[in-house]
Amino acid sequence: MFIMPFFKLQVGMTIFEYLNKIKIEFACKLLMDNNLSLMYVGLDSGFNNQSHFNKQFKKII
């Protein structure tokens, strides 16, 4: 219970925001390969569905 506020104080974002940032950074590296589909990139980056991947990608990038 105490780790959430501590993490946000130290990093400046919630744990979930931080994890999504890491996932999107990984997705950007995958997108450099033109042979990969967006659906594959989203799933391989750890997102359960394309809609959530798109929303997080637009939010972060």
C-alpha positions as CSV (number, residue, x, y, z in Angstrom):
1,M,0.0,0.0,0.0
2,F,2.9,2.4,0.7
3,I,4.9,1.6,-2.4
4,M,2.5,3.5,-4.8
5,P,2.9,7.0,-3.3
6,F,6.6,6.3,-2.7
7,F,7.1,5.3,-6.3
8,K,5.3,8.3,-7.6
9,L,7.2,10.7,-5.4
10,Q,10.5,9.2,-6.6
11,V,9.8,8.8,-10.3
12,G,7.1,11.4,-10.9
13,M,4.6,8.9,-12.4
14,T,2.5,6.0,-11.2
15,I,3.8,2.4,-11.6
16,F,1.3,1.8,-14.4
17,E,2.3,5.0,-16.3
18,Y,6.0,3.9,-16.0
19,L,5.3,0.3,-17.2
20,N,3.3,1.6,-20.2
21,K,6.1,4.0,-21.0
22,I,8.6,1.0,-21.0
23,K,6.2,-1.0,-23.2
24,I,5.8,1.8,-25.7
25,E,9.5,2.4,-25.9
26,F,9.9,-1.3,-26.7
27,A,7.1,-1.1,-29.3
28,C,8.9,1.8,-31.0
29,K,12.0,-0.4,-31.4
30,L,9.8,-3.1,-32.9
31,L,8.2,-0.7,-35.3
32,M,11.6,-0.1,-36.9
33,D,11.1,-3.5,-38.6
34,N,8.7,-2.8,-41.5
35,N,7.8,-6.5,-41.7
36,L,5.9,-6.5,-38.4
37,S,2.2,-5.7,-38.1
38,L,0.8,-3.2,-35.6
39,M,-1.2,-6.0,-34.0
40,Y,1.9,-8.1,-33.5
41,V,3.8,-5.1,-32.1
42,G,1.0,-4.3,-29.7
43,L,0.7,-7.9,-28.4
44,D,4.5,-8.5,-28.3
45,S,4.9,-5.2,-26.3
46,G,2.6,-6.5,-23.6
47,F,-0.8,-5.0,-24.4
48,N,-3.8,-7.3,-24.4
49,N,-5.6,-5.6,-27.3
50,Q,-5.0,-3.2,-30.1
51,S,-7.3,-0.5,-28.8
52,H,-5.4,-0.2,-25.5
53,F,-2.1,-0.2,-27.4
54,N,-3.3,2.6,-29.7
55,K,-4.6,4.7,-26.8
56,Q,-1.3,4.4,-24.8
57,F,0.8,5.0,-27.9
58,K,-1.0,8.2,-28.7
59,K,-0.8,9.3,-25.1
60,I,2.9,8.7,-24.7
61,I,4.2,9.4,-28.2
